[in-house]
Amino acid sequence: MTVARSFSSAAGAADGRRHVVVIGAGAVGSATAIEALRAGLRVTVVEPGEPGGPHATSYGNAGWLSSHSVVPPALPGAWLKVPGWLADPLGPLALRWRYLPRAMPWLLRYLASGWTEARVQRTADALRTLLADAPVLHARLAAEAGVPQLVEQRGLLHAYLSRAEFDGDALGWRVRRRTGVQWEEWPQDELRRREPDLHARYTFGIFVPEAGHCRDPGSYVAALARHALEAGAERIATRATGFRIEGGRLRAVLTEAGEIACDGAAICAGARSGPLAAAAGSAVPLESERGYHVVVEDAAAGPRTPTMVADGKLIAHWMDGGLRAAGQVEIAGLEAAPDWRRAEILHTHLRSMFPSLARPAPGSPSTVKHWLGHRPSLPDGLPCIGPAAASADVVLAFGHGHVGLCGSARTGRLATQLLAGIAPEIPLKPFDPARF
């Protein structure tokens, strides 16, 4: 028999500070805890796993702080690709047949969100407000946490086979330009000069100077979580299960270890936030876009600039632990076993991008690592940032899809502003959980 404990907020009440519980110590949760402390709140972080560990979504992130990643995954005509997604289990975006009935409502909303260019533009305009200064905000957080070397702002590269292939992406770049994104075009000679290891089949590049990258997302998130504790946050290593809300006011967060009495809470639990949001009165269509990565620890070739290639739909990026290739989208839920063939495909693409990458000799120890994580995604390409339906004391801050690490810095500020009763620094209507 388990005896429930009760964690008092008396200390917070005694010194007059509002006590908030941050559920989750990933990129969003750790940024929220830091900002909440900065705002003078008392903070308790609830996280069952080790922050920044391999179980965490940000651990395997591609590392891009891409302030220009404002175009949602679904674009006009995406519905025509659904049969291909179902037919090719190893394609860049795949749906597992067994999971299709459960995923269908989410998928239909996903397709509808990008039905017209006007809808895509509205999403992009909203995302731009969230991401515009992301590299600068992350650089500040990294410096505060004592790991300034992990965040760099040296731009990001999109490599294309040809100018014609780039023209095929015209809608996305047209939408980005309208939001204020600027870029440089690199013709073949410039691309060869800048990226000598890249396969010669790539003859055109788009370089976005404003963007940045993180050299080790797992270590970065771990440093942020550690910084929050050193600044005064308390961490309880348990799992949150719900809320005690009375008369529209939050009285406690319920956990597997008992209640935590508090005045406010932020749900920052990534792909596992759905049941918690429902417990706070906000049923949102959250899905996992499962992503894979491969790391070649002793790679002898790779990009000078973090690079995404259009033909492989993957990002190649030097991390402190080696050369990482990340990408793929698999819709199969949280519990399905990994399909490691998808990581092997990333490895194959990586060797194709950089022909001089050495293959391990037969029988030699492998220096290649695989990983699977869960991107928390909402079908319209926008996160939920706003109050829960049952109580404004509970703030939803999750669902960033492919821009979780990038968007976490500003999301932490916004969640804190809502918890502290401060006017948000950007309009939050596009991110309102009530839109569902």
ABEGO torsion letter per residue (X at the ends): XBBBBBBBAAAAAAAGBBBBBBBEABAAAAAAAAAAAAAGBBBBBBBABBBGBAABAAAABAGBBBAABABBABBBGAAAAAAAAAABAABABBBBAAAAAAAAAAAAAAAAAAABAAAAAAAAAAAAAAAAAAAAAAAAAAAAAGBAAABBBAEBBBBBABAAAAAAAAAAAAAAAAAGBBBBBBBAAAAAAABAABBAABABBBBBAABBBBABAAAAAAAAAAAAAAAGBBBBBBBBAEBBBBGGBBABBBBAAEBBBBABBBBAAEAAAAAAAAAAGBBBBBBBBBBBBBBBAABABEBABBBBBAAAGBBBBBBAAEBBBBEEBBBAEAABBBBAAAAAAAAAAAAAABAABBBBBBGBBBABBBBBBBBBBBAAGBBBBEBBAABAABBBBBGAEAAAAAAAAAAAAAAAAAAAGBBBABBAAAABAAAX
